[in-house]
């Protein structure tokens, strides 16, 4: 049985592959949103799911020892900075981000809903 993310880029070193949550294309009332509004929503809700991690993610760069503390893992929902990482567009598979492990800013609890300013 193949890994569900086998056809996606596999991060190396301390890189983390994230599938960002895409902003809404229209409001709940059906109004299509212009790109400027969608970009603003993407900024206010910069979060996604970790799909894969490089073998050195959350390890000391010099010693290889795992960092102490709580760190994200595959399948966690996380937040990151708007301009963080490298954007990768894989066409029909979607858009992904390749982040350094230290560009992830928080782990979101399962019951946490990230709200935006678009209704």
Buried (B, 14 or more C-beta within 10 A) or exposed (E): EEEEEEEBBBBEEBBBBBBBBEBBEEEEEEEEBEEEBBEBBBBBBBBBBBBBBBEBBBBEEEEEEEEEEEBBEEEBBBBBEEEBBEEBEEEEEEEBBBBBBEBBEEBBEEEEEEEBEBE
